[in-house]
Amino acid sequence: MKNKVKKDIAFSVTDVKQSPMTIFETAKETNSGVYIYNRKKVAGVMLSVEQYEALIKKKKAEQGQEVKISELNQEIRQKIAFGSLISSKNLDDQLVSLGFITRKIEVDDYSEMMNELNETGKIEYQLQKKEDRTNIFAEVIGEQSNQSHLSDKIIVKKIHLRMN
């Protein structure tokens, strides 16, 4: 009962009983899971060992990234108080200490970062790439303070982390 369903390869439970190796070989050849039907309802999916192990590895990597982002988020919250006034230099120093790439142009020149904040309402930082080669970005959402006579003060409302 080999047939195409939504571009997926499908077999019946009876086919599994009669020739399970054929289904594993089909999964390996097509590099996709094979749907197993029981009375016109999907009962499960069969994969080759390689496909299963690749899924597990991918899932563990994703979970590792989620943990990394969660830990990074906690570290940011310990270093930067949301809603408070912070200098652009201090903000940059704190994020650089966590592994983000500095936004200063030259020694103590944070003008581009302040321009980005005034134009977009946020400053985007990128975490230095590690061995896993994923991109993690921090969007510092805030506004330039008008309460201070110094033009480099920022009110950080929140910092949003995202992976790309």
Chimera marker file (.cmm) of the C-alpha trace (Angstrom):
<marker_set name="trace">
<marker id="1" x="0.000" y="0.000" z="0.000" r="1" g="1" b="0" radius="0.5"/>
<marker id="2" x="2.742" y="2.455" z="-0.891" r="1" g="1" b="0" radius="0.5"/>
<marker id="3" x="1.199" y="5.809" z="-1.833" r="1" g="1" b="0" radius="0.5"/>
<marker id="4" x="1.813" y="9.545" z="-1.763" r="1" g="1" b="0" radius="0.5"/>
<marker id="5" x="-0.039" y="11.641" z="0.774" r="1" g="1" b="0" radius="0.5"/>
<marker id="6" x="0.755" y="15.373" z="0.870" r="1" g="1" b="0" radius="0.5"/>
<marker id="7" x="4.101" y="14.633" z="-0.830" r="1" g="1" b="0" radius="0.5"/>
<marker id="8" x="4.930" y="12.276" z="2.054" r="1" g="1" b="0" radius="0.5"/>
<marker id="9" x="5.548" y="8.574" z="1.650" r="1" g="1" b="0" radius="0.5"/>
<marker id="10" x="3.046" y="6.398" z="3.469" r="1" g="1" b="0" radius="0.5"/>
<marker id="11" x="2.617" y="2.730" z="4.307" r="1" g="1" b="0" radius="0.5"/>
<marker id="12" x="0.013" y="0.784" z="6.255" r="1" g="1" b="0" radius="0.5"/>
<marker id="13" x="0.497" y="-0.991" z="9.562" r="1" g="1" b="0" radius="0.5"/>
<marker id="14" x="0.120" y="-4.226" z="7.595" r="1" g="1" b="0" radius="0.5"/>
<marker id="15" x="3.076" y="-3.188" z="5.398" r="1" g="1" b="0" radius="0.5"/>
<marker id="16" x="5.136" y="-2.652" z="8.556" r="1" g="1" b="0" radius="0.5"/>
<marker id="17" x="4.288" y="-6.135" z="9.789" r="1" g="1" b="0" radius="0.5"/>
<marker id="18" x="5.127" y="-7.726" z="6.430" r="1" g="1" b="0" radius="0.5"/>
<marker id="19" x="8.350" y="-5.862" z="5.605" r="1" g="1" b="0" radius="0.5"/>
<marker id="20" x="9.630" y="-3.329" z="8.133" r="1" g="1" b="0" radius="0.5"/>
<marker id="21" x="13.077" y="-3.136" z="6.489" r="1" g="1" b="0" radius="0.5"/>
<marker id="22" x="11.490" y="-1.901" z="3.243" r="1" g="1" b="0" radius="0.5"/>
<marker id="23" x="10.076" y="1.054" z="5.145" r="1" g="1" b="0" radius="0.5"/>
<marker id="24" x="13.394" y="1.846" z="6.850" r="1" g="1" b="0" radius="0.5"/>
<marker id="25" x="15.137" y="1.656" z="3.460" r="1" g="1" b="0" radius="0.5"/>
<marker id="26" x="12.505" y="3.977" z="1.944" r="1" g="1" b="0" radius="0.5"/>
<marker id="27" x="13.014" y="6.471" z="4.764" r="1" g="1" b="0" radius="0.5"/>
<marker id="28" x="16.773" y="6.366" z="4.208" r="1" g="1" b="0" radius="0.5"/>
<marker id="29" x="16.507" y="6.644" z="0.388" r="1" g="1" b="0" radius="0.5"/>
<marker id="30" x="14.069" y="9.553" z="0.479" r="1" g="1" b="0" radius="0.5"/>
<marker id="31" x="15.737" y="11.162" z="3.503" r="1" g="1" b="0" radius="0.5"/>
<marker id="32" x="12.354" y="11.723" z="5.107" r="1" g="1" b="0" radius="0.5"/>
<marker id="33" x="10.063" y="10.116" z="7.622" r="1" g="1" b="0" radius="0.5"/>
<marker id="34" x="7.555" y="7.548" z="6.397" r="1" g="1" b="0" radius="0.5"/>
<marker id="35" x="3.993" y="7.900" z="7.655" r="1" g="1" b="0" radius="0.5"/>
<marker id="36" x="2.362" y="4.719" z="8.910" r="1" g="1" b="0" radius="0.5"/>
<marker id="37" x="-1.420" y="4.571" z="8.596" r="1" g="1" b="0" radius="0.5"/>
<marker id="38" x="-3.883" y="2.422" z="10.498" r="1" g="1" b="0" radius="0.5"/>
<marker id="39" x="-7.402" y="2.558" z="9.039" r="1" g="1" b="0" radius="0.5"/>
<marker id="40" x="-6.821" y="5.861" z="7.215" r="1" g="1" b="0" radius="0.5"/>
<marker id="41" x="-5.393" y="7.592" z="10.299" r="1" g="1" b="0" radius="0.5"/>
<marker id="42" x="-1.731" y="8.308" z="10.928" r="1" g="1" b="0" radius="0.5"/>
<marker id="43" x="-0.482" y="5.925" z="13.592" r="1" g="1" b="0" radius="0.5"/>
<marker id="44" x="3.144" y="7.009" z="13.547" r="1" g="1" b="0" radius="0.5"/>
<marker id="45" x="6.243" y="7.840" z="11.552" r="1" g="1" b="0" radius="0.5"/>
<marker id="46" x="9.226" y="5.601" z="10.853" r="1" g="1" b="0" radius="0.5"/>
<marker id="47" x="12.753" y="6.966" z="10.447" r="1" g="1" b="0" radius="0.5"/>
<marker id="48" x="16.156" y="5.499" z="9.761" r="1" g="1" b="0" radius="0.5"/>
<marker id="49" x="18.614" y="5.437" z="12.675" r="1" g="1" b="0" radius="0.5"/>
<marker id="50" x="20.612" y="8.258" z="11.059" r="1" g="1" b="0" radius="0.5"/>
<marker id="51" x="17.511" y="10.441" z="10.707" r="1" g="1" b="0" radius="0.5"/>
<marker id="52" x="16.484" y="9.805" z="14.309" r="1" g="1" b="0" radius="0.5"/>
<marker id="53" x="19.963" y="10.588" z="15.661" r="1" g="1" b="0" radius="0.5"/>
<marker id="54" x="20.144" y="13.768" z="13.551" r="1" g="1" b="0" radius="0.5"/>
<marker id="55" x="16.787" y="14.891" z="15.018" r="1" g="1" b="0" radius="0.5"/>
<marker id="56" x="17.975" y="14.217" z="18.563" r="1" g="1" b="0" radius="0.5"/>
<marker id="57" x="21.219" y="16.100" z="17.925" r="1" g="1" b="0" radius="0.5"/>
<marker id="58" x="19.316" y="19.062" z="16.453" r="1" g="1" b="0" radius="0.5"/>
<marker id="59" x="16.881" y="19.085" z="19.380" r="1" g="1" b="0" radius="0.5"/>
<marker id="60" x="19.724" y="19.057" z="21.916" r="1" g="1" b="0" radius="0.5"/>
<marker id="61" x="21.448" y="21.921" z="20.091" r="1" g="1" b="0" radius="0.5"/>
<marker id="62" x="18.199" y="23.943" z="20.116" r="1" g="1" b="0" radius="0.5"/>
<marker id="63" x="17.692" y="23.242" z="23.818" r="1" g="1" b="0" radius="0.5"/>
<marker id="64" x="21.282" y="24.297" z="24.459" r="1" g="1" b="0" radius="0.5"/>
<marker id="65" x="20.630" y="27.590" z="22.667" r="1" g="1" b="0" radius="0.5"/>
<marker id="66" x="17.453" y="28.166" z="24.669" r="1" g="1" b="0" radius="0.5"/>
<marker id="67" x="19.387" y="27.583" z="27.893" r="1" g="1" b="0" radius="0.5"/>
<marker id="68" x="22.160" y="29.888" z="26.689" r="1" g="1" b="0" radius="0.5"/>
<marker id="69" x="19.680" y="32.662" z="25.879" r="1" g="1" b="0" radius="0.5"/>
<marker id="70" x="17.928" y="32.198" z="29.224" r="1" g="1" b="0" radius="0.5"/>
<marker id="71" x="21.242" y="32.398" z="31.111" r="1" g="1" b="0" radius="0.5"/>
<marker id="72" x="22.327" y="35.409" z="29.068" r="1" g="1" b="0" radius="0.5"/>
<marker id="73" x="19.008" y="37.095" z="29.815" r="1" g="1" b="0" radius="0.5"/>
<marker id="74" x="19.549" y="36.568" z="33.554" r="1" g="1" b="0" radius="0.5"/>
<marker id="75" x="23.093" y="37.962" z="33.360" r="1" g="1" b="0" radius="0.5"/>
<marker id="76" x="21.829" y="41.048" z="31.515" r="1" g="1" b="0" radius="0.5"/>
<marker id="77" x="19.159" y="41.635" z="34.159" r="1" g="1" b="0" radius="0.5"/>
<marker id="78" x="21.800" y="41.429" z="36.891" r="1" g="1" b="0" radius="0.5"/>
<marker id="79" x="23.993" y="44.028" z="35.167" r="1" g="1" b="0" radius="0.5"/>
<marker id="80" x="21.423" y="46.445" z="33.697" r="1" g="1" b="0" radius="0.5"/>
<marker id="81" x="18.411" y="47.702" z="35.620" r="1" g="1" b="0" radius="0.5"/>
<marker id="82" x="15.469" y="48.266" z="33.303" r="1" g="1" b="0" radius="0.5"/>
<marker id="83" x="13.824" y="51.679" z="33.642" r="1" g="1" b="0" radius="0.5"/>
<marker id="84" x="16.924" y="53.303" z="35.104" r="1" g="1" b="0" radius="0.5"/>
<marker id="85" x="19.304" y="55.853" z="33.645" r="1" g="1" b="0" radius="0.5"/>
<marker id="86" x="22.579" y="54.477" z="32.253" r="1" g="1" b="0" radius="0.5"/>
<marker id="87" x="25.341" y="56.066" z="30.205" r="1" g="1" b="0" radius="0.5"/>
<marker id="88" x="25.934" y="54.753" z="26.692" r="1" g="1" b="0" radius="0.5"/>
<marker id="89" x="29.494" y="53.869" z="27.744" r="1" g="1" b="0" radius="0.5"/>
<marker id="90" x="28.284" y="51.874" z="30.766" r="1" g="1" b="0" radius="0.5"/>
<marker id="91" x="25.631" y="50.083" z="28.672" r="1" g="1" b="0" radius="0.5"/>
<marker id="92" x="28.225" y="49.189" z="26.041" r="1" g="1" b="0" radius="0.5"/>
<marker id="93" x="30.752" y="48.059" z="28.672" r="1" g="1" b="0" radius="0.5"/>
<marker id="94" x="28.181" y="45.836" z="30.412" r="1" g="1" b="0" radius="0.5"/>
<marker id="95" x="27.094" y="44.146" z="27.177" r="1" g="1" b="0" radius="0.5"/>
<marker id="96" x="30.690" y="43.734" z="25.957" r="1" g="1" b="0" radius="0.5"/>
<marker id="97" x="31.536" y="42.048" z="29.281" r="1" g="1" b="0" radius="0.5"/>
<marker id="98" x="28.867" y="39.445" z="28.392" r="1" g="1" b="0" radius="0.5"/>
<marker id="99" x="30.424" y="38.766" z="24.981" r="1" g="1" b="0" radius="0.5"/>
<marker id="100" x="28.624" y="41.249" z="22.739" r="1" g="1" b="0" radius="0.5"/>
<marker id="101" x="30.508" y="43.245" z="20.104" r="1" g="1" b="0" radius="0.5"/>
<marker id="102" x="31.120" y="46.871" z="21.114" r="1" g="1" b="0" radius="0.5"/>
<marker id="103" x="29.168" y="49.624" z="19.402" r="1" g="1" b="0" radius="0.5"/>
<marker id="104" x="31.674" y="52.413" z="19.992" r="1" g="1" b="0" radius="0.5"/>
<marker id="105" x="33.310" y="53.826" z="16.874" r="1" g="1" b="0" radius="0.5"/>
<marker id="106" x="36.505" y="55.091" z="18.453" r="1" g="1" b="0" radius="0.5"/>
<marker id="107" x="37.663" y="55.542" z="22.028" r="1" g="1" b="0" radius="0.5"/>
<marker id="108" x="34.592" y="56.700" z="23.966" r="1" g="1" b="0" radius="0.5"/>
<marker id="109" x="32.632" y="57.592" z="20.778" r="1" g="1" b="0" radius="0.5"/>
<marker id="110" x="29.112" y="56.226" z="21.131" r="1" g="1" b="0" radius="0.5"/>
<marker id="111" x="27.450" y="58.710" z="18.758" r="1" g="1" b="0" radius="0.5"/>
<marker id="112" x="26.379" y="56.114" z="16.201" r="1" g="1" b="0" radius="0.5"/>
<marker id="113" x="24.730" y="54.035" z="18.898" r="1" g="1" b="0" radius="0.5"/>
<marker id="114" x="22.836" y="57.087" z="20.185" r="1" g="1" b="0" radius="0.5"/>
<marker id="115" x="21.782" y="57.967" z="16.612" r="1" g="1" b="0" radius="0.5"/>
<marker id="116" x="20.418" y="54.437" z="16.154" r="1" g="1" b="0" radius="0.5"/>
<marker id="117" x="18.491" y="54.737" z="19.422" r="1" g="1" b="0" radius="0.5"/>
<marker id="118" x="16.975" y="58.082" z="18.416" r="1" g="1" b="0" radius="0.5"/>
<marker id="119" x="16.064" y="56.877" z="14.919" r="1" g="1" b="0" radius="0.5"/>
<marker id="120" x="14.710" y="53.403" z="15.707" r="1" g="1" b="0" radius="0.5"/>
<marker id="121" x="14.030" y="53.360" z="19.445" r="1" g="1" b="0" radius="0.5"/>
<marker id="122" x="16.511" y="50.549" z="19.921" r="1" g="1" b="0" radius="0.5"/>
<marker id="123" x="20.202" y="49.645" z="19.733" r="1" g="1" b="0" radius="0.5"/>
<marker id="124" x="21.098" y="46.279" z="18.275" r="1" g="1" b="0" radius="0.5"/>
<marker id="125" x="24.057" y="44.303" z="19.596" r="1" g="1" b="0" radius="0.5"/>
<marker id="126" x="25.432" y="41.052" z="18.229" r="1" g="1" b="0" radius="0.5"/>
<marker id="127" x="26.988" y="38.375" z="20.397" r="1" g="1" b="0" radius="0.5"/>
<marker id="128" x="30.418" y="37.281" z="19.246" r="1" g="1" b="0" radius="0.5"/>
<marker id="129" x="30.063" y="34.019" z="17.352" r="1" g="1" b="0" radius="0.5"/>
<marker id="130" x="31.155" y="30.917" z="19.188" r="1" g="1" b="0" radius="0.5"/>
<marker id="131" x="31.861" y="27.397" z="17.970" r="1" g="1" b="0" radius="0.5"/>
<marker id="132" x="28.167" y="26.669" z="17.271" r="1" g="1" b="0" radius="0.5"/>
<marker id="133" x="28.090" y="29.571" z="14.767" r="1" g="1" b="0" radius="0.5"/>
<marker id="134" x="24.656" y="30.822" z="15.775" r="1" g="1" b="0" radius="0.5"/>
<marker id="135" x="23.889" y="34.516" z="15.796" r="1" g="1" b="0" radius="0.5"/>
<marker id="136" x="22.407" y="35.947" z="18.975" r="1" g="1" b="0" radius="0.5"/>
<marker id="137" x="21.237" y="39.539" z="18.955" r="1" g="1" b="0" radius="0.5"/>
<marker id="138" x="20.234" y="41.830" z="21.796" r="1" g="1" b="0" radius="0.5"/>
<marker id="139" x="17.804" y="44.623" z="21.010" r="1" g="1" b="0" radius="0.5"/>
<marker id="140" x="18.172" y="47.294" z="23.662" r="1" g="1" b="0" radius="0.5"/>
<marker id="141" x="14.855" y="49.125" z="23.628" r="1" g="1" b="0" radius="0.5"/>
<marker id="142" x="14.834" y="52.542" z="25.232" r="1" g="1" b="0" radius="0.5"/>
<marker id="143" x="15.152" y="56.260" z="24.741" r="1" g="1" b="0" radius="0.5"/>
<marker id="144" x="17.656" y="59.016" z="25.214" r="1" g="1" b="0" radius="0.5"/>
<marker id="145" x="17.102" y="60.816" z="28.491" r="1" g="1" b="0" radius="0.5"/>
<marker id="146" x="16.057" y="64.444" z="28.412" r="1" g="1" b="0" radius="0.5"/>
<marker id="147" x="16.325" y="64.699" z="32.204" r="1" g="1" b="0" radius="0.5"/>
<marker id="148" x="20.081" y="64.890" z="32.218" r="1" g="1" b="0" radius="0.5"/>
<marker id="149" x="22.337" y="67.629" z="30.899" r="1" g="1" b="0" radius="0.5"/>
<marker id="150" x="24.565" y="64.883" z="29.461" r="1" g="1" b="0" radius="0.5"/>
<marker id="151" x="23.450" y="63.682" z="26.030" r="1" g="1" b="0" radius="0.5"/>
<marker id="152" x="24.736" y="60.127" z="26.402" r="1" g="1" b="0" radius="0.5"/>
<marker id="153" x="22.249" y="58.945" z="29.042" r="1" g="1" b="0" radius="0.5"/>
<marker id="154" x="19.780" y="56.215" z="28.096" r="1" g="1" b="0" radius="0.5"/>
<marker id="155" x="16.644" y="54.929" z="29.776" r="1" g="1" b="0" radius="0.5"/>
<marker id="156" x="16.664" y="51.184" z="29.043" r="1" g="1" b="0" radius="0.5"/>
<marker id="157" x="13.095" y="49.896" z="28.900" r="1" g="1" b="0" radius="0.5"/>
<marker id="158" x="13.901" y="46.294" z="28.030" r="1" g="1" b="0" radius="0.5"/>
<marker id="159" x="16.392" y="44.082" z="26.245" r="1" g="1" b="0" radius="0.5"/>
<marker id="160" x="15.065" y="41.462" z="23.877" r="1" g="1" b="0" radius="0.5"/>
<marker id="161" x="17.298" y="38.530" z="22.887" r="1" g="1" b="0" radius="0.5"/>
<marker id="162" x="16.783" y="36.655" z="19.638" r="1" g="1" b="0" radius="0.5"/>
<marker id="163" x="18.574" y="34.036" z="17.553" r="1" g="1" b="0" radius="0.5"/>
<marker id="164" x="19.105" y="34.237" z="13.836" r="1" g="1" b="0" radius="0.5"/>
<link id1="1" id2="2" r="1" g="1" b="0" radius="0.2"/>
<link id1="2" id2="3" r="1" g="1" b="0" radius="0.2"/>
<link id1="3" id2="4" r="1" g="1" b="0" radius="0.2"/>
<link id1="4" id2="5" r="1" g="1" b="0" radius="0.2"/>
<link id1="5" id2="6" r="1" g="1" b="0" radius="0.2"/>
<link id1="6" id2="7" r="1" g="1" b="0" radius="0.2"/>
<link id1="7" id2="8" r="1" g="1" b="0" radius="0.2"/>
<link id1="8" id2="9" r="1" g="1" b="0" radius="0.2"/>
<link id1="9" id2="10" r="1" g="1" b="0" radius="0.2"/>
<link id1="10" id2="11" r="1" g="1" b="0" radius="0.2"/>
<link id1="11" id2="12" r="1" g="1" b="0" radius="0.2"/>
<link id1="12" id2="13" r="1" g="1" b="0" radius="0.2"/>
<link id1="13" id2="14" r="1" g="1" b="0" radius="0.2"/>
<link id1="14" id2="15" r="1" g="1" b="0" radius="0.2"/>
<link id1="15" id2="16" r="1" g="1" b="0" radius="0.2"/>
<link id1="16" id2="17" r="1" g="1" b="0" radius="0.2"/>
<link id1="17" id2="18" r="1" g="1" b="0" radius="0.2"/>
<link id1="18" id2="19" r="1" g="1" b="0" radius="0.2"/>
<link id1="19" id2="20" r="1" g="1" b="0" radius="0.2"/>
<link id1="20" id2="21" r="1" g="1" b="0" radius="0.2"/>
<link id1="21" id2="22" r="1" g="1" b="0" radius="0.2"/>
<link id1="22" id2="23" r="1" g="1" b="0" radius="0.2"/>
<link id1="23" id2="24" r="1" g="1" b="0" radius="0.2"/>
<link id1="24" id2="25" r="1" g="1" b="0" radius="0.2"/>
<link id1="25" id2="26" r="1" g="1" b="0" radius="0.2"/>
<link id1="26" id2="27" r="1" g="1" b="0" radius="0.2"/>
<link id1="27" id2="28" r="1" g="1" b="0" radius="0.2"/>
<link id1="28" id2="29" r="1" g="1" b="0" radius="0.2"/>
<link id1="29" id2="30" r="1" g="1" b="0" radius="0.2"/>
<link id1="30" id2="31" r="1" g="1" b="0" radius="0.2"/>
<link id1="31" id2="32" r="1" g="1" b="0" radius="0.2"/>
<link id1="32" id2="33" r="1" g="1" b="0" radius="0.2"/>
<link id1="33" id2="34" r="1" g="1" b="0" radius="0.2"/>
<link id1="34" id2="35" r="1" g="1" b="0" radius="0.2"/>
<link id1="35" id2="36" r="1" g="1" b="0" radius="0.2"/>
<link id1="36" id2="37" r="1" g="1" b="0" radius="0.2"/>
<link id1="37" id2="38" r="1" g="1" b="0" radius="0.2"/>
<link id1="38" id2="39" r="1" g="1" b="0" radius="0.2"/>
<link id1="39" id2="40" r="1" g="1" b="0" radius="0.2"/>
<link id1="40" id2="41" r="1" g="1" b="0" radius="0.2"/>
<link id1="41" id2="42" r="1" g="1" b="0" radius="0.2"/>
<link id1="42" id2="43" r="1" g="1" b="0" radius="0.2"/>
<link id1="43" id2="44" r="1" g="1" b="0" radius="0.2"/>
<link id1="44" id2="45" r="1" g="1" b="0" radius="0.2"/>
<link id1="45" id2="46" r="1" g="1" b="0" radius="0.2"/>
<link id1="46" id2="47" r="1" g="1" b="0" radius="0.2"/>
<link id1="47" id2="48" r="1" g="1" b="0" radius="0.2"/>
<link id1="48" id2="49" r="1" g="1" b="0" radius="0.2"/>
<link id1="49" id2="50" r="1" g="1" b="0" radius="0.2"/>
<link id1="50" id2="51" r="1" g="1" b="0" radius="0.2"/>
<link id1="51" id2="52" r="1" g="1" b="0" radius="0.2"/>
<link id1="52" id2="53" r="1" g="1" b="0" radius="0.2"/>
<link id1="53" id2="54" r="1" g="1" b="0" radius="0.2"/>
<link id1="54" id2="55" r="1" g="1" b="0" radius="0.2"/>
<link id1="55" id2="56" r="1" g="1" b="0" radius="0.2"/>
<link id1="56" id2="57" r="1" g="1" b="0" radius="0.2"/>
<link id1="57" id2="58" r="1" g="1" b="0" radius="0.2"/>
<link id1="58" id2="59" r="1" g="1" b="0" radius="0.2"/>
<link id1="59" id2="60" r="1" g="1" b="0" radius="0.2"/>
<link id1="60" id2="61" r="1" g="1" b="0" radius="0.2"/>
<link id1="61" id2="62" r="1" g="1" b="0" radius="0.2"/>
<link id1="62" id2="63" r="1" g="1" b="0" radius="0.2"/>
<link id1="63" id2="64" r="1" g="1" b="0" radius="0.2"/>
<link id1="64" id2="65" r="1" g="1" b="0" radius="0.2"/>
<link id1="65" id2="66" r="1" g="1" b="0" radius="0.2"/>
<link id1="66" id2="67" r="1" g="1" b="0" radius="0.2"/>
<link id1="67" id2="68" r="1" g="1" b="0" radius="0.2"/>
<link id1="68" id2="69" r="1" g="1" b="0" radius="0.2"/>
<link id1="69" id2="70" r="1" g="1" b="0" radius="0.2"/>
<link id1="70" id2="71" r="1" g="1" b="0" radius="0.2"/>
<link id1="71" id2="72" r="1" g="1" b="0" radius="0.2"/>
<link id1="72" id2="73" r="1" g="1" b="0" radius="0.2"/>
<link id1="73" id2="74" r="1" g="1" b="0" radius="0.2"/>
<link id1="74" id2="75" r="1" g="1" b="0" radius="0.2"/>
<link id1="75" id2="76" r="1" g="1" b="0" radius="0.2"/>
<link id1="76" id2="77" r="1" g="1" b="0" radius="0.2"/>
<link id1="77" id2="78" r="1" g="1" b="0" radius="0.2"/>
<link id1="78" id2="79" r="1" g="1" b="0" radius="0.2"/>
<link id1="79" id2="80" r="1" g="1" b="0" radius="0.2"/>
<link id1="80" id2="81" r="1" g="1" b="0" radius="0.2"/>
<link id1="81" id2="82" r="1" g="1" b="0" radius="0.2"/>
<link id1="82" id2="83" r="1" g="1" b="0" radius="0.2"/>
<link id1="83" id2="84" r="1" g="1" b="0" radius="0.2"/>
<link id1="84" id2="85" r="1" g="1" b="0" radius="0.2"/>
<link id1="85" id2="86" r="1" g="1" b="0" radius="0.2"/>
<link id1="86" id2="87" r="1" g="1" b="0" radius="0.2"/>
<link id1="87" id2="88" r="1" g="1" b="0" radius="0.2"/>
<link id1="88" id2="89" r="1" g="1" b="0" radius="0.2"/>
<link id1="89" id2="90" r="1" g="1" b="0" radius="0.2"/>
<link id1="90" id2="91" r="1" g="1" b="0" radius="0.2"/>
<link id1="91" id2="92" r="1" g="1" b="0" radius="0.2"/>
<link id1="92" id2="93" r="1" g="1" b="0" radius="0.2"/>
<link id1="93" id2="94" r="1" g="1" b="0" radius="0.2"/>
<link id1="94" id2="95" r="1" g="1" b="0" radius="0.2"/>
<link id1="95" id2="96" r="1" g="1" b="0" radius="0.2"/>
<link id1="96" id2="97" r="1" g="1" b="0" radius="0.2"/>
<link id1="97" id2="98" r="1" g="1" b="0" radius="0.2"/>
<link id1="98" id2="99" r="1" g="1" b="0" radius="0.2"/>
<link id1="99" id2="100" r="1" g="1" b="0" radius="0.2"/>
<link id1="100" id2="101" r="1" g="1" b="0" radius="0.2"/>
<link id1="101" id2="102" r="1" g="1" b="0" radius="0.2"/>
<link id1="102" id2="103" r="1" g="1" b="0" radius="0.2"/>
<link id1="103" id2="104" r="1" g="1" b="0" radius="0.2"/>
<link id1="104" id2="105" r="1" g="1" b="0" radius="0.2"/>
<link id1="105" id2="106" r="1" g="1" b="0" radius="0.2"/>
<link id1="106" id2="107" r="1" g="1" b="0" radius="0.2"/>
<link id1="107" id2="108" r="1" g="1" b="0" radius="0.2"/>
<link id1="108" id2="109" r="1" g="1" b="0" radius="0.2"/>
<link id1="109" id2="110" r="1" g="1" b="0" radius="0.2"/>
<link id1="110" id2="111" r="1" g="1" b="0" radius="0.2"/>
<link id1="111" id2="112" r="1" g="1" b="0" radius="0.2"/>
<link id1="112" id2="113" r="1" g="1" b="0" radius="0.2"/>
<link id1="113" id2="114" r="1" g="1" b="0" radius="0.2"/>
<link id1="114" id2="115" r="1" g="1" b="0" radius="0.2"/>
<link id1="115" id2="116" r="1" g="1" b="0" radius="0.2"/>
<link id1="116" id2="117" r="1" g="1" b="0" radius="0.2"/>
<link id1="117" id2="118" r="1" g="1" b="0" radius="0.2"/>
<link id1="118" id2="119" r="1" g="1" b="0" radius="0.2"/>
<link id1="119" id2="120" r="1" g="1" b="0" radius="0.2"/>
<link id1="120" id2="121" r="1" g="1" b="0" radius="0.2"/>
<link id1="121" id2="122" r="1" g="1" b="0" radius="0.2"/>
<link id1="122" id2="123" r="1" g="1" b="0" radius="0.2"/>
<link id1="123" id2="124" r="1" g="1" b="0" radius="0.2"/>
<link id1="124" id2="125" r="1" g="1" b="0" radius="0.2"/>
<link id1="125" id2="126" r="1" g="1" b="0" radius="0.2"/>
<link id1="126" id2="127" r="1" g="1" b="0" radius="0.2"/>
<link id1="127" id2="128" r="1" g="1" b="0" radius="0.2"/>
<link id1="128" id2="129" r="1" g="1" b="0" radius="0.2"/>
<link id1="129" id2="130" r="1" g="1" b="0" radius="0.2"/>
<link id1="130" id2="131" r="1" g="1" b="0" radius="0.2"/>
<link id1="131" id2="132" r="1" g="1" b="0" radius="0.2"/>
<link id1="132" id2="133" r="1" g="1" b="0" radius="0.2"/>
<link id1="133" id2="134" r="1" g="1" b="0" radius="0.2"/>
<link id1="134" id2="135" r="1" g="1" b="0" radius="0.2"/>
<link id1="135" id2="136" r="1" g="1" b="0" radius="0.2"/>
<link id1="136" id2="137" r="1" g="1" b="0" radius="0.2"/>
<link id1="137" id2="138" r="1" g="1" b="0" radius="0.2"/>
<link id1="138" id2="139" r="1" g="1" b="0" radius="0.2"/>
<link id1="139" id2="140" r="1" g="1" b="0" radius="0.2"/>
<link id1="140" id2="141" r="1" g="1" b="0" radius="0.2"/>
<link id1="141" id2="142" r="1" g="1" b="0" radius="0.2"/>
<link id1="142" id2="143" r="1" g="1" b="0" radius="0.2"/>
<link id1="143" id2="144" r="1" g="1" b="0" radius="0.2"/>
<link id1="144" id2="145" r="1" g="1" b="0" radius="0.2"/>
<link id1="145" id2="146" r="1" g="1" b="0" radius="0.2"/>
<link id1="146" id2="147" r="1" g="1" b="0" radius="0.2"/>
<link id1="147" id2="148" r="1" g="1" b="0" radius="0.2"/>
<link id1="148" id2="149" r="1" g="1" b="0" radius="0.2"/>
<link id1="149" id2="150" r="1" g="1" b="0" radius="0.2"/>
<link id1="150" id2="151" r="1" g="1" b="0" radius="0.2"/>
<link id1="151" id2="152" r="1" g="1" b="0" radius="0.2"/>
<link id1="152" id2="153" r="1" g="1" b="0" radius="0.2"/>
<link id1="153" id2="154" r="1" g="1" b="0" radius="0.2"/>
<link id1="154" id2="155" r="1" g="1" b="0" radius="0.2"/>
<link id1="155" id2="156" r="1" g="1" b="0" radius="0.2"/>
<link id1="156" id2="157" r="1" g="1" b="0" radius="0.2"/>
<link id1="157" id2="158" r="1" g="1" b="0" radius="0.2"/>
<link id1="158" id2="159" r="1" g="1" b="0" radius="0.2"/>
<link id1="159" id2="160" r="1" g="1" b="0" radius="0.2"/>
<link id1="160" id2="161" r="1" g="1" b="0" radius="0.2"/>
<link id1="161" id2="162" r="1" g="1" b="0" radius="0.2"/>
<link id1="162" id2="163" r="1" g="1" b="0" radius="0.2"/>
<link id1="163" id2="164" r="1" g="1" b="0" radius="0.2"/>
</marker_set>
